[in-house]
Every structure is written in structure tokens, then in C-alpha cells.
């Protein structure tokens, strides 16, 4: 498997990548390929390179929510207007989010729109802008993958814990699970340990133009985004700390998150999250969405999640497999879509272990 998988990753049309595969709790493949940074000074990719994990942040946020549910801070059926005073205090938000539960946010079935650039109104409060957005955009009647769901979940975590979101991640996840590289705003991490991403949020600039929205504080085109979160809302509006994006981590720490779910919530012999809560997260609630997780062909016989910067995590309970694929796909002139690569890599890994099991 190692030779074939390495060849597939070497041929990938990305500047660099790190792939880690765990089988029954043991690392069976962990390699780095290409460049973490192309310019101004080239830096080779290393196995412990730290990445902007983008929407894999949502899995961290989901895990925090499940931890709080396990501690009986609230239930999955708790309503948003019961947990957030700002929602209860706004007629628009209260009416629009009436009946929307924590589970609805986690499974992207809240009816909220997929995206809005809050930074185009960066001097205004989040809930004020949200009320206007929900007035402008009609309620979605199907499962819609939405950053706004996880922005709200981040607010719920802060309200329920009385901690900032970065403090909550450190207190509930990074320290107890030993996730040494999982953090927001990695200003104390040397640049040569972090993979670079896009040049000046060019993709989001196009998204704003399509909506006829203006913003004049974009990062420059002439240098890559490096040691800063790529996501516009996280960087420009939330100061790098948000429930939908903003976290950085290396492959080993992302794999540990997957291992927590593979272990049914057990960590170092302790039931860290209730088994029933973890099992609830792995169900399909419609639209191929679990609680944070996604079910898709690129995640064979399991579940996973992807990140816009080129990251992904796949977990297969039935084969006791975890695969982390981290790339810096945006760090090039014409970024490539990665779902085909992800699916091919996962299928190659699955076939390798099918063969091993068949030969036992």
C-alpha cells in the first residue's frame, strides 16, 4: 500500500501534502510530499507541518458541543433561542430560528443560508448582521451546508462555558487530549512549520463581487497568506477565532480527533464523551449529514469532513481506519478541486486492507 499511495500523492496537483493513516490505533503510513511554502523562500513539507485546517474546525466545534451535551450542560434538542439571549431578544432572530435545535445546527438542517461575508459590515455586531441576513435570504427547505450554523455553535459554546472559543478549545480539547498543535492564531509557531495558503483571498473576492458587496481591506495578491487563517469571516471579522474555521493543527492531532470517535468517546481508558452521544453523531440525519460529519462516496464505509484549504479527515469504524490528508491546494495560481484525489486515496487504502483481511 505504501508505495502505491505515495505515488498517488506525489502525482497530486498540489504544492504539497501530508498523509497519515492509522489502523487499529497504530500509524501505518505517515509521509510528507512537496513544498509547504513556495515563495519567497521555499520550505519543504514535513510530517509535522501545521496546516490551516479550515472547515475541519467544524469537527472540533462539534466535538466540543458533544462534550458539553455529555456533561449535561444542554441537550441536542435544546433550542437556539433558549441558549442564546441575543437570539431570544431579537424578534427577527427569534421568529426565524424558532424551533431550531443544536442538532439542527450540527446537521445543517437549520434552514440558514450557506454563507455571508460578515466582514463587509465589520463594525456591526454579529447578531445585528445575522438578523438582516435572515430577513434578506429565505429559509432553506433542505439540508444546506452552512458556515452560519457553526458560527452560532461557537457562540453557544462561549455562552455555556463562559470562556472565549479559543479558551474553550484549549480547556476542553487541546490540553486533555494532548493536541499540542491545535490552536487558533498560531503567532508563536515559526513560519517554516506552517503551510501557506492562498494569495489574497481571491476566491472570496469573487464571491463578494457576485453578491455586489464591497470590502476594501483584502490581504495583498502579491504574497501568500501564511500563519493567518485563510477564511475571510474568521480572519477579518472574528479575529481568527470562529466556530466554522480558524483552527490550525498537524496531521497527528487531526488523527487523534478521529480516534476519539473510533473509540466511541473513550480516551486513555476514560469515557470522555458518552458513547450514546458519539453514536448519535455518526447517524445520517438527511442530506448525508451527521452531527458535524458528512457521508459521501469519498468516505467509503465511514464518515468524514473536508476543509476548503485542502484538508480532510476520514474515519471507517468497520475497518478501524483513520486517514488524514492535509494539502495546501490554494497555494498556487490555479487551485484544483480535491474530491477525486481524496476518493482515490481512500479507495486505495481500503483495498489494501480488504486484501489483508481476505488473506487472514
N, C-alpha and C positions, 0 to 999 in steps of 0.2 A: 504494500500500500504506500509506503513512504516514498519510493521512487516515482511512482505514477502521480501521487498527489503533489510532490514537489515540482514535477514537470508541468502539471496543470497550473500551478501558482506562478511559476516562472514565466509562463506564456501569457499570463493575465495582462490586460492592457491597463495597468495602473502603475503609478510610480513605485509603490512599494506595498508590502503586506506582511502580516504576521498571522500564522495559523497555529492553533493549539487544539489538539484532540485528546480527550480523556475517555478512557474505557474502564468502567467499574472502579472509578476513583483514582486511576493511575494515568499519568501522562504518557501517551504512546506516540505522539508526534508534536513537535514544537519547533518551528523553523521561521526564520525571517528572510525576506527577499527584497531586493531593490533598495530604493532610497526613501528615507524618512523626510528629507528636505532636499530639494533640487537646487535652490539658489537662495541667497547669494553665495553661500558656502555649502557645497554638497555634504550631506550627512547620511551614512549608511543606516539602513533599518537594522535594529537589533531585536532580539526576542523579548526584551523588557521595555521596548519603546512604548511610551504613553500616548494614547490617542484621545482626541475629542470624540467621545462615543455617541454623540448626537442623540437620536431617539432611543438608544439603549438606556438613556436616562429614565425613560418611562418604566422600564422594568425595575429600576431602583425605586422609583416613586411607588410603583405597585407593591413592591416588597415591603416598603415602609408602611403603606396603608394596611397590608395584610398583618403585619406585626402589631399595629395598633388595634386591629379587629381582634386578633388573638388575645391581646391584653384587655379586651372588652372596653376599650375607650369609646367605641361606637360599633355599629353593625354594618354589614354590607348593604342592608336595606335602609339605612339611615338616609334621610333626605338632605339635599344640599342646603335648603333654606333653614333646616334645623341646626346645621353645623356651622354655617357662615352668617354672622349677624349682618354683614354688608348685603347679602342676598335678601335676607328677611326684611331689611329696612328699605329696600328699593321695590316700588310697585312693579316696575317693568321686569326686573330680575325675578321677583317672587312669582309673578304670573307665568313668565316664560319657563322658569325652572321648576314649576310646581310638579311634584311627583317624581322629579329626577333624583335617583339614588346614587350612592357611592358606587354600587355595582354598575349602574348605567354609565357613569363616567369611565370606569375601568374597562368596560366592554365596548366603548364607543357607540353606545345606543342612546345617547342623551338628546339627540336632535340638534346639537350645536354645529355650526359651520366648521369646515376643516381648518381654516387659517385666517388670521387677520394681522397686519403689521401694526401692532400697538405702538411701535416706536415712531410712527408718523404723527402721533399725538403724545409724545413722551413727557410733556409737562402735566398731563392729566392722570388722575388715578385709574387704576386697573378696572374697578367695578363701574366707574362712570363710563369709560370707553366700552366696556362689555355690554352695558345696558343699551348704548347706541347701536352697537354691532347687532345685537339680538333684535332690535327694532327694525334694522335695515334688512337683515337676512332672514328668510322664512325658516321655520322649523324643518329640519330634515326628517323624513319619514322612514329612513332606512339606516343601516349601520354606516356611519361615516367616520373614518379615521381622522381624529381632530386633536390638534395641539391644545385647543382650548380646554378640553376635558382634563388634561394633565396640569395645565396651569391652575385650574380650580382645585385639583387634588393636592397640589403643592400648598395652596392657601389653607386647605383643610388640615394638612399636617402641621403647619405653623400655628394655626388656631388651637388645635387639640394638644399640642406638646408645649406651647408657649416658648418655642425655640424658633430661630430662623431656620430656613430649609437646609442651609449648609451645616448648621449646628446639629440638626436632627439626623442628617445623613451620617455625620461623624459619630454621634452618640448611639444611634440605633443600628448602624451597619458597619461603618469602616472600622471602628475600634473593636466591637465584639466579634466580628467575623475575620479580623486581621486583613482587611483590604487596604494595604498600605498606599496604593496609588489612586484610590477612588476619592476624588475631590473636585470641587468647583474652583475656578480661577487658580490655575497652578503656577502662580507667580514665583514660587520658591523652587520650582523644578527647573533645572538647566534646560535651555532651549534644545541642546543636542540630544536630549532624552525624549523630546516630544515631536510627533509627526506634524508637519504643516498641512494646511488645507487650502482653501480657495483664495483667489485673488480678488479681494474687494467685494464680496457678496454679489457677484454679477447676476447670479440666478435670481436672487430675491429682488434685485433692482428691476429685472424684467417682470416679475410678479407684481410689483408695485405699479409699474407703468401700465400693465394690463388693467389694473383697477383704477387708474388715473389718480393715484395717490403719490404725494411728493415727500421726499426726505433729502436733506442736504448735508448729512454728516456721515456718509458712507466711508468705510475704510478704503485706502487707495488701491487702484488697479495694479500699480507697478511693483507691489510686494505681496508675498503670500501672508495669509492670516496664520499666525504662529504664536502659541502659548495663550491664545484667546479663543473663546468659543466661536464657532462659525455661525451658528444660528442667530439671525438678526434680532428676534424678540428677546432671546436670552441675553445677548450682548448689549444691545442699545437700550433696551427697556428695563430688564430685570437685573442689570449689573452682573450678568454672568450666572445668576443663581435662579433656576426655574424648575418646575416640575416636569416639563416636557423635553428640555435639552439643557446642556451646560456642563455635565459631568465629564471628567477625564479618567482614564484607567488604562492599565495594560492588560494583555490577554489573560494572564494568570488570574487577576482579580475578577475579570468578567466571567471566567470559567467557574470561579467559586460561587457566584450568584446562581449559575445553572446547577451546580452541585447541591445547593440548598433545596431546590425544587426536586431534583432527582432523589434526594434523601428524605422526601416527604416532610420537610421542615425540621429535620434533625441536624444539629451542628455540634460536632465533637461530643456526641452521646447525649446531648440535651435537646428536648423538644422545643426548639427555639420559636417556631410558629406552629400552631395547632395543625395536625395532619388534615383535619376536615377543611380547614381554610385553604391549605395548599392544594388539596384535591379540587376544591371549588374553583381555584384559579385556572385549572387545566381543562375545564369544560368549555365547549363551544356554545356561546350564548346567542349565536346568529351572526351571519356575516363573516364567519371564520374567525371570530374573536373570542378569546377567553378573557380572564381578568388581567389585562396588560398584554397577554400573549397573543400570537397570531398562529393560525393553522393554514398552511399553504403548501403547494407541491414542492417548494424549495426547502421545506422542513419535513422530510419523509418520516412517517411513523412517529411523529413528535410535534413539537411546537417551538416557536422561536420569535425573534424580533430583529428588525434591521434598523440601521441608522443612516441618515442622509449623507454623512461624510464618507460612507463606505464600510460600515461596521455591521456585524451580525453575530447573533448567538443562537445556536440550535441545540435542543435537548430531546433525546429519544429515551423515554423510560424503558420501553420494551427491549432495547439493546444496551441500556446503561451507557449511553454515549452522550458526550458534550463536545460541540465544535464551536470554537470562537474563530471568526475570520475578520481581521481588522485591516482595512486598507485606507490609503489616503487618496482615493479616487478623484477628489476635487482639485488636487494639487497638480493640475495640468491644463493645457489650453482647451481641450475638448473632453470633459469628463464623460466616462462611459457608464451606462446602466450596468448593474452587477447581478441582477437576479438570476440570469442564466449561469454565470460563474458560480454563484452560491449553490444553485441547484446541482450543477455538475460536480462540484466538490463534495457536497453532502452525499450524492448518489455513489460516488467513488468510495467514500468512507463506508457507507452502508454495505455496498457489495463486498468490500474487503472482509467485513465481519460476518456477512452471510456465509462466505466461503469458509471462514474459520469455524463457525458453528456447525456447518454441514459436515466438516471433516472430523469433528469430535467423535 
